[in-house]
């Protein structure tokens, strides 16, 4: 039981490390997110396009992007670890 707990905690730490690296490498969402997309999402979320709703939309898109990239890297990293351990 303790071994499984340590294994799960290690996976969480690896995911958090990968996520922090991705967050630091992505930087500013203004550079890679279209302003038209942000306006549409802000209108969908709050029903109004103002600076606060646009910042919220930038945040949500940035968070979704970081989680998606992190999940992909984590998935392939775990597959690689599994292959290396099986040899």
PASEBA-1860 file (N, C-alpha, C; in nm, 3 decimals):
! residues 87
1> XXXXXXXX> 0.081/-0.119/0.000/0.000/0.000/0.000/0.086/0.126/0.000 ~ 0.191/0.126/0.082/0.280/0.242/0.088/0.353/0.260/-0.045 ~ 0.385/0.150/-0.110/0.455/0.159/-0.238/0.366/0.223/-0.344 ~ 0.238/0.188/-0.344/0.143/0.246/-0.440/0.124/0.395/-0.412 ~ 0.119/0.432/-0.286/0.105/0.573/-0.249/0.225/0.654/-0.296 ~ 0.344/0.601/-0.275/0.465/0.668/-0.321/0.467/0.678/-0.473 ~ 0.421/0.574/-0.540/0.415/0.572/-0.687/0.320/0.681/-0.738 ~ 0.203/0.694/-0.675/0.106/0.796/-0.716/0.156/0.936/-0.686
9> XXXXXXXX> 0.220/0.956/-0.573/0.276/1.087/-0.540/0.387/1.124/-0.637 ~ 0.467/1.028/-0.677/0.573/1.053/-0.776/0.514/1.096/-0.909 ~ 0.405/1.032/-0.950/0.339/1.070/-1.075/0.286/1.213/-1.068 ~ 0.229/1.251/-0.954/0.179/1.388/-0.937/0.293/1.488/-0.942 ~ 0.405/1.456/-0.881/0.521/1.545/-0.881/0.575/1.560/-1.023 ~ 0.582/1.451/-1.097/0.629/1.459/-1.237/0.535/1.545/-1.320 ~ 0.403/1.527/-1.302/0.306/1.607/-1.376/0.320/1.755/-1.342 ~ 0.337/1.786/-1.213/0.352/1.926/-1.171/0.481/1.986/-1.227
17> XXXXXXXX> 0.588/1.908/-1.231/0.714/1.957/-1.286/0.700/1.987/-1.435 ~ 0.640/1.894/-1.509/0.620/1.916/-1.652/0.531/2.037/-1.675 ~ 0.428/2.052/-1.593/0.336/2.165/-1.608/0.406/2.298/-1.581 ~ 0.493/2.302/-1.481/0.565/2.426/-1.453/0.662/2.461/-1.566 ~ 0.725/2.362/-1.625/0.814/2.387/-1.739/0.735/2.439/-1.859 ~ 0.620/2.379/-1.883/0.536/2.424/-1.995/0.485/2.566/-1.970 ~ 0.443/2.596/-1.847/0.395/2.730/-1.815/0.503/2.834/-1.836 ~ 0.625/2.801/-1.797/0.734/2.897/-1.813/0.774/2.915/-1.959
25> XXXXXXXX> 0.755/2.812/-2.039/0.795/2.822/-2.179/0.687/2.887/-2.266 ~ 0.562/2.882/-2.225/0.453/2.939/-2.305/0.453/3.092/-2.297 ~ 0.484/3.148/-2.182/0.491/3.293/-2.159/0.356/3.361/-2.175 ~ 0.347/3.459/-2.265/0.231/3.548/-2.277/0.129/3.490/-2.376 ~ 0.003/3.475/-2.334/-0.096/3.418/-2.426/-0.135/3.511/-2.540 ~ -0.106/3.639/-2.529/-0.138/3.734/-2.637/-0.067/3.700/-2.766 ~ 0.045/3.634/-2.755/0.128/3.604/-2.872/0.071/3.491/-2.958 ~ 0.003/3.395/-2.896/-0.040/3.277/-2.972/-0.191/3.256/-2.975
33> XXXXXXXX> -0.267/3.349/-2.917/-0.413/3.337/-2.918/-0.471/3.452/-3.000 ~ -0.558/3.419/-3.093/-0.622/3.520/-3.177/-0.718/3.605/-3.094 ~ -0.716/3.735/-3.119/-0.803/3.824/-3.045/-0.951/3.801/-3.079 ~ -0.977/3.758/-3.202/-1.116/3.728/-3.239/-1.170/3.610/-3.158 ~ -1.086/3.509/-3.138/-1.126/3.394/-3.057/-1.153/3.436/-2.913 ~ -1.068/3.524/-2.862/-1.085/3.571/-2.724/-1.215/3.650/-2.711 ~ -1.245/3.733/-2.809/-1.370/3.811/-2.805/-1.492/3.719/-2.807 ~ -1.486/3.616/-2.892/-1.599/3.522/-2.900/-1.616/3.445/-2.769
41> XXXXXXXX> -1.505/3.401/-2.711/-1.513/3.328/-2.585/-1.559/3.419/-2.471 ~ -1.513/3.542/-2.469/-1.556/3.637/-2.366/-1.705/3.665/-2.378 ~ -1.754/3.678/-2.499/-1.897/3.698/-2.521/-1.976/3.575/-2.477 ~ -1.923/3.457/-2.502/-1.990/3.333/-2.462/-1.992/3.317/-2.310 ~ -1.881/3.350/-2.244/-1.870/3.330/-2.099/-1.954/3.430/-2.023 ~ -1.936/3.559/-2.052/-2.000/3.661/-1.969/-2.114/3.735/-2.039 ~ -2.129/3.715/-2.167/-2.235/3.785/-2.238/-2.201/3.927/-2.275 ~ -2.079/3.969/-2.244/-2.035/4.105/-2.273/-1.885/4.102/-2.302
49> XXXXXXXX> -1.842/4.185/-2.393/-1.699/4.192/-2.425/-1.643/4.318/-2.361 ~ -1.573/4.301/-2.250/-1.502/4.411/-2.187/-1.364/4.360/-2.146 ~ -1.284/4.445/-2.088/-1.146/4.405/-2.059/-1.138/4.291/-1.958 ~ -1.225/4.292/-1.859/-1.221/4.186/-1.758/-1.260/4.051/-1.818 ~ -1.364/4.048/-1.900/-1.406/3.921/-1.960/-1.302/3.873/-2.062 ~ -1.232/3.965/-2.127/-1.126/3.924/-2.220/-1.007/3.866/-2.144 ~ -0.971/3.924/-2.030/-0.863/3.867/-1.948/-0.901/3.728/-1.899 ~ -1.028/3.711/-1.860/-1.076/3.579/-1.818/-1.064/3.479/-1.933
57> XXXXXXXX> -1.103/3.521/-2.052/-1.095/3.432/-2.168/-0.950/3.396/-2.199 ~ -0.859/3.495/-2.193/-0.716/3.465/-2.213/-0.669/3.363/-2.110 ~ -0.711/3.380/-1.985/-0.669/3.288/-1.880/-0.719/3.147/-1.907 ~ -0.848/3.133/-1.942/-0.904/3.000/-1.965/-0.840/2.931/-2.085 ~ -0.817/3.006/-2.191/-0.753/2.946/-2.309/-0.609/2.907/-2.276 ~ -0.539/2.993/-2.204/-0.400/2.963/-2.166/-0.395/2.841/-2.076 ~ -0.483/2.833/-1.980/-0.486/2.718/-1.888/-0.517/2.589/-1.963 ~ -0.615/2.594/-2.053/-0.649/2.475/-2.131/-0.533/2.431/-2.219
65> XXXXXXXX> -0.463/2.528/-2.278/-0.347/2.497/-2.362/-0.236/2.431/-2.281 ~ -0.207/2.487/-2.166/-0.100/2.433/-2.080/-0.136/2.291/-2.034 ~ -0.260/2.270/-1.994/-0.300/2.137/-1.947/-0.295/2.036/-2.062 ~ -0.338/2.077/-2.180/-0.336/1.987/-2.295/-0.192/1.947/-2.332 ~ -0.103/2.045/-2.340/0.038/2.016/-2.374/0.102/1.931/-2.265 ~ 0.075/1.966/-2.139/0.132/1.891/-2.027/0.083/1.747/-2.027 ~ -0.045/1.726/-2.053/-0.100/1.591/-2.056/-0.036/1.506/-2.166 ~ -0.016/1.567/-2.283/0.047/1.494/-2.393/0.191/1.455/-2.358
73> XXXXXXXX> 0.267/1.549/-2.305/0.405/1.520/-2.267/0.410/1.416/-2.156 ~ 0.322/1.428/-2.058/0.316/1.333/-1.947/0.282/1.192/-1.998 ~ 0.184/1.183/-2.087/0.144/1.054/-2.141/0.261/0.985/-2.211 ~ 0.332/1.059/-2.297/0.445/0.998/-2.368/0.562/0.968/-2.275 ~ 0.582/1.051/-2.173/0.687/1.025/-2.076/0.659/0.896/-1.997 ~ 0.536/0.879/-1.955/0.500/0.758/-1.881/0.512/0.633/-1.970 ~ 0.474/0.646/-2.096/0.491/0.534/-2.191/0.640/0.499/-2.204 ~ 0.725/0.602/-2.214/0.869/0.580/-2.227/0.924/0.512/-2.101
81> XXXXXXX> 0.884/0.560/-1.984/0.929/0.497/-1.858/0.885/0.350/-1.853 ~ 0.763/0.323/-1.896/0.714/0.187/-1.892/0.794/0.096/-1.986 ~ 0.828/0.148/-2.105/0.910/0.069/-2.198/1.050/0.046/-2.143 ~ 1.108/0.148/-2.082/1.243/0.134/-2.027/1.246/0.037/-1.910 ~ 1.140/0.037/-1.829/1.136/-0.054/-1.714/1.113/-0.199/-1.758 ~ 1.045/-0.219/-1.869/1.015/-0.355/-1.912/1.134/-0.425/-1.975 ~ 1.236/-0.350/-2.013/1.354/-0.411/-2.076/1.445/-0.475/-1.975
END
